[in-house]
Amino acid sequence: NGTKMARIHIGSDDSNVISSYITIKNCSINGGSTQIATQDNRETVRIDYADNVLIQRCKLYNARSTNGYQGINAIKAYGANMVTVENSEIYNTEGGIYLKSSTDSWIIRNNWIHNNQIGIYVTPYITSQAHNATNHKFYNNVIANSSYSSIHVFGESGSNADNMEVYNNTIYSALSGALGIFLTEGANFKVYN
């Protein structure tokens, strides 16, 4: 009925079970009109331990929290590699696309990402091991009206977001004080137009 969050979950909670060659295409997924009142993770598309995933020509929207918690997202990923997100519209979320843990070789291209707190969010971190975010390419996206940051890569010391390329993106109308592109904890970043 549009009040509760719709969701697609790809993969499993078991890192020994990998889902592969999954396509989500031409979908409209509404996070609902009810804002999430928790700091637990919620998202319209969640990818856990999956490789070779394609998200194409989708509309993902309305993933909001009552307190601005950045774990409420359109797309969130853990242990997901070789994922492409393209030709999609993502809006009205706390985090549009959130690469939260152990991601490699993502391509995020040709998307219209707007009116989010953070457009693209990458957070490599450390637990008993490094959960790195490497070899990603973000290009030809239009990212508008981000209230905190348009492209945000923030890792804990000792983790890395190496070999990231950010190019030919259009970023505009970020709110006062918002960041355009923020990169940390990585080597061999390439940012250009």
C-alpha positions as CSV (number, residue, x, y, z in Angstrom):
1,N,0.0,0.0,0.0
2,G,3.0,2.3,-0.2
3,T,3.4,2.9,3.5
4,K,5.9,0.1,4.3
5,M,9.3,-0.6,2.8
6,A,9.5,-3.0,-0.2
7,R,12.7,-5.0,-0.5
8,I,14.7,-7.3,-2.6
9,H,17.5,-9.4,-0.9
10,I,20.1,-11.0,-3.1
11,G,22.4,-13.6,-1.5
12,S,22.7,-15.0,2.0
13,D,24.2,-14.3,5.4
14,D,26.7,-17.1,4.8
15,S,30.0,-16.0,3.2
16,N,30.5,-19.6,2.0
17,V,27.3,-19.4,-0.2
18,I,27.8,-17.0,-3.1
19,S,24.9,-16.1,-5.4
20,S,26.0,-15.3,-9.0
21,Y,24.7,-13.8,-12.2
22,I,21.6,-12.1,-10.8
23,T,19.7,-9.3,-12.8
24,I,17.2,-6.8,-11.4
25,K,15.8,-4.9,-14.3
26,N,13.0,-2.4,-14.9
27,C,11.8,-2.5,-11.3
28,S,10.3,0.3,-9.2
29,I,10.9,-0.3,-5.5
30,N,9.3,2.1,-3.0
31,G,10.7,2.4,0.5
32,G,7.3,3.6,1.6
33,S,5.9,6.7,3.2
34,T,6.7,5.5,6.7
35,Q,10.2,6.6,7.8
36,I,12.2,4.0,9.6
37,A,12.5,4.7,13.4
38,T,15.6,2.5,14.0
39,Q,19.3,2.5,13.5
40,D,19.2,-1.0,12.2
41,N,20.0,-1.4,8.5
42,R,17.2,-1.2,6.0
43,E,17.3,-0.9,2.2
44,T,15.2,-1.4,-0.9
45,V,17.9,-3.7,-2.5
46,R,20.4,-5.6,-0.3
47,I,23.2,-7.6,-1.8
48,D,25.0,-10.1,0.5
49,Y,27.8,-12.3,-0.8
50,A,27.0,-12.2,-4.5
51,D,29.0,-11.8,-7.7
52,N,28.1,-10.6,-11.1
53,V,24.9,-8.7,-10.3
54,L,23.3,-6.2,-12.7
55,I,20.8,-3.6,-11.5
56,Q,19.5,-1.8,-14.6
57,R,16.8,0.7,-15.4
58,C,15.3,0.7,-11.9
59,K,13.7,3.3,-9.8
60,L,14.6,3.0,-6.1
61,Y,13.2,5.6,-3.7
62,N,11.8,6.6,-0.3
63,A,14.3,4.9,2.1
64,R,14.3,7.4,5.0
65,S,14.8,7.3,8.7
66,T,13.4,9.5,11.4
67,N,16.8,10.5,12.7
68,G,18.9,10.7,9.5
69,Y,20.7,7.4,10.1
70,Q,22.9,6.6,7.0
71,G,22.1,2.9,7.2
72,I,18.8,3.4,5.5
73,N,19.5,3.0,1.8
74,A,18.3,2.3,-1.7
75,I,21.1,-0.2,-2.3
76,K,23.4,-1.7,0.3
77,A,26.1,-4.3,-0.2
78,Y,28.2,-6.7,1.9
79,G,30.7,-9.0,0.3
80,A,29.4,-8.2,-3.2
81,N,31.8,-8.1,-6.2
82,M,31.5,-7.3,-9.9
83,V,28.2,-5.5,-9.5
84,T,26.9,-3.0,-12.1
85,V,24.2,-0.3,-11.3
86,E,23.2,1.5,-14.5
87,N,20.5,3.7,-16.1
88,S,18.6,3.9,-12.8
89,E,17.0,6.7,-10.7
90,I,17.7,6.7,-7.0
91,Y,16.1,9.4,-4.8
92,N,14.8,10.4,-1.4
93,T,17.1,8.1,0.7
94,E,19.6,8.5,3.5
95,G,22.2,6.8,1.3
96,G,21.6,6.1,-2.3
97,I,24.1,3.4,-3.0
98,Y,26.1,2.1,0.1
99,L,29.0,-0.2,-0.4
100,K,29.4,-1.1,3.3
101,S,31.7,-4.1,3.5
102,S,34.1,-6.1,1.4
103,T,33.2,-4.9,-2.1
104,D,35.3,-5.2,-5.3
105,S,35.0,-4.1,-8.9
106,W,31.7,-2.2,-8.9
107,I,30.6,-0.1,-11.8
108,I,28.1,2.7,-11.1
109,R,27.3,4.5,-14.3
110,N,24.6,6.5,-16.1
111,N,22.4,7.0,-13.1
112,W,20.3,9.9,-11.9
113,I,20.9,10.1,-8.1
114,H,19.1,13.0,-6.4
115,N,17.7,14.3,-3.2
116,N,19.5,12.0,-0.9
117,Q,21.6,12.6,2.2
118,I,24.6,10.8,0.5
119,G,24.6,9.8,-3.2
120,I,27.2,7.1,-3.3
121,Y,28.7,6.0,0.1
122,V,31.7,3.6,0.5
123,T,33.0,2.6,4.0
124,P,35.9,0.1,4.1
125,Y,36.5,-0.9,7.8
126,I,38.4,-3.2,10.1
127,T,37.1,-5.9,12.4
128,S,39.2,-9.0,12.9
129,Q,40.2,-8.5,9.3
130,A,40.1,-5.7,6.7
131,H,36.8,-5.2,4.8
132,N,38.2,-3.3,1.8
133,A,36.4,-1.6,-1.1
134,T,38.6,-1.8,-4.1
135,N,38.6,-1.3,-7.9
136,H,35.4,0.6,-8.2
137,K,34.4,2.9,-11.1
138,F,31.8,5.6,-10.8
139,Y,31.1,7.5,-14.0
140,N,28.6,9.4,-16.1
141,N,26.2,9.8,-13.1
142,V,24.2,12.9,-12.4
143,I,24.2,13.5,-8.6
144,A,22.1,16.4,-7.4
145,N,20.8,17.9,-4.2
146,S,22.8,15.8,-1.7
147,S,22.4,17.2,1.8
148,Y,25.7,15.7,3.2
149,S,27.9,14.4,0.4
150,S,27.5,13.4,-3.3
151,I,30.3,10.7,-3.4
152,H,31.7,9.8,0.0
153,V,34.5,7.3,0.6
154,F,35.5,7.1,4.3
155,G,37.5,4.2,5.7
156,E,38.9,3.3,9.0
157,S,42.7,3.4,9.3
158,G,44.2,0.2,8.1
159,S,41.4,-0.5,5.6
160,N,41.6,0.7,2.0
161,A,39.6,1.8,-1.0
162,D,42.4,1.4,-3.5
163,N,42.2,1.8,-7.3
164,M,39.0,3.8,-7.4
165,E,38.1,5.8,-10.5
166,V,35.5,8.7,-10.3
167,Y,35.1,10.5,-13.7
168,N,32.7,12.3,-15.9
169,N,30.1,12.7,-13.2
170,T,27.9,15.9,-12.9
171,I,27.4,17.0,-9.3
172,Y,25.3,20.1,-8.6
173,S,23.1,21.9,-6.1
174,A,24.5,20.2,-3.0
175,L,23.1,22.0,0.0
176,S,25.2,24.6,1.8
177,G,28.0,22.8,3.7
178,A,27.6,19.5,1.8
179,L,30.6,17.8,0.2
180,G,30.9,17.1,-3.5
181,I,33.5,14.3,-3.5
182,F,35.2,13.1,-0.3
183,L,37.9,10.4,-0.5
184,T,40.1,8.9,2.2
185,E,41.9,5.7,3.1
186,G,43.0,4.6,-0.3
187,A,45.8,4.7,-2.9
188,N,45.7,5.2,-6.6
189,F,42.5,7.3,-6.7
190,K,41.7,8.8,-10.1
191,V,39.2,11.7,-10.1
192,Y,38.7,13.6,-13.4
193,N,36.3,14.9,-16.0
